[in-house]
Amino acid sequence: MIIPFVLQGLGAGMNLCCSSGTAGVYKAKLDSELAQREWAEYQARLAAEEAEREEIMEEKNKENGQCAFMVATTFFPFLGIIFTGLFWWVCSDFPMLPAQFEDVDWGQRWLFTAIIDYYTIAACLVGIMLASETCIRGLVWSSLILSLGAPFACLYLVSRVCKHGNLSLLTMKDSRFLTPRGTDSGAVTGYVSGFYIVAGCCFALRLFWTQQNFPLWPAQQDDTEWLTEWILTTVGDYVAIAACLCGIIYSTESTFMATVWSLVVFAAGGAGACAYLTYRAIWFNSITLQRALNEW
């Protein structure tokens, strides 16, 4: 009587073991299929990201001014060297400090140097404009800046940041740096626009006042007061356009590098501006302003 019960128990145990084994195999199969599915999805994401990077690279190559950055690697180093030589030549005969505004020769020499300094930085900004805009638009903005001064440089940056949301230069170094930055927040765009509107208006008022009280034509190069006012006005012009270039630098570089380059630009003047554009052209293969992420 006992034997049938024992046999029945053994059968039940064997059935349970078989069921457990089948469940384990089924679970392992499910885990394997899930892992394969996740791996396939991961590979698909990688392929999609790679395709997106290639598309962005193609768009950036179209956007990037190849000719502009090639010119930048030759023209701007040459321009920076010439300005540096001029600056030290003037310093050797007429030291900058202490300022000698009562000396006509000192005033004439430093007014000339300040004008060259302004146009050197203006040439750097014009190079960025010509690389970033259409031919007609770039030429119009460049003509306004070269003929009417820094207020139009400020106005250009306001129009650029309002249209594209940032002032960053393109980076063409390698695939790790392909993705363009997104649009800055409305607050940042507002602050940038407000700053350059105020800066441009302040200098425009100073230029108007100088022109009204000390007319540029006919030039009175033997009048120390005339020379002094135009030196100060030209220095203000230089500071305003240097601030425009520094705005691009801060939008492009890290905070530390932007601070370093901004100090170089303000300390070395046109030579510092040329050094920065040469650095961007050689190291990142571009001096073109980029569009916002949602425009690609």
Stockholm file with secondary structure:
# STOCKHOLM 1.0

chainA/1-296         MIIPFVLQGLGAGMNLCCSSGTAGVYKAKLDSELAQREWAEYQARLAAEEAEREEIMEEKNKENGQCAFMVATTFFPFLGIIFTGLFWWVCSDFPMLPAQFEDVDWGQRWLFTAIIDYYTIAACLVGIMLASETCIRGLVWSSLILSLGAPFACLYLVSRVCKHGNLSLLTMKDSRFLTPRGTDSGAVTGYVSGFYIVAGCCFALRLFWTQQNFPLWPAQQDDTEWLTEWILTTVGDYVAIAACLCGIIYSTESTFMATVWSLVVFAAGGAGACAYLTYRAIWFNSITLQRALNEW
#=GR chainA/1-296 SS CHHHHHHHHHHHHHHHHHHHHHHHHHHHHHHHHHHHHHHHHHHHHHHHHHHHHHHHHHHHHHHSCHHHHHHHHHHHHHHHHHHHHHHHHHHHHSCSSSCCTTCHHHHHHHHHHHHHHHHHHHHHHHHHHHHHSCHHHHHHHHHHHHHHCHHHHHHHHHHHHHHHSCCCBCCCSCGGGCSCCCCCCHHHHHHHHHHHHHHHHHHHHHHHHHHHHSCSSSCCTTCHHHHHHHHHHHHHHHHHHHHHHHHHHHHHSCHHHHHHHHHHHHHHTHHHHHHHHHHHHHHHSCCCBCCCGGGC
#=GC SS_cons         CHHHHHHHHHHHHHHHHHHHHHHHHHHHHHHHHHHHHHHHHHHHHHHHHHHHHHHHHHHHHHHSCHHHHHHHHHHHHHHHHHHHHHHHHHHHHSCSSSCCTTCHHHHHHHHHHHHHHHHHHHHHHHHHHHHHSCHHHHHHHHHHHHHHCHHHHHHHHHHHHHHHSCCCBCCCSCGGGCSCCCCCCHHHHHHHHHHHHHHHHHHHHHHHHHHHHSCSSSCCTTCHHHHHHHHHHHHHHHHHHHHHHHHHHHHHSCHHHHHHHHHHHHHHTHHHHHHHHHHHHHHHSCCCBCCCGGGC
//
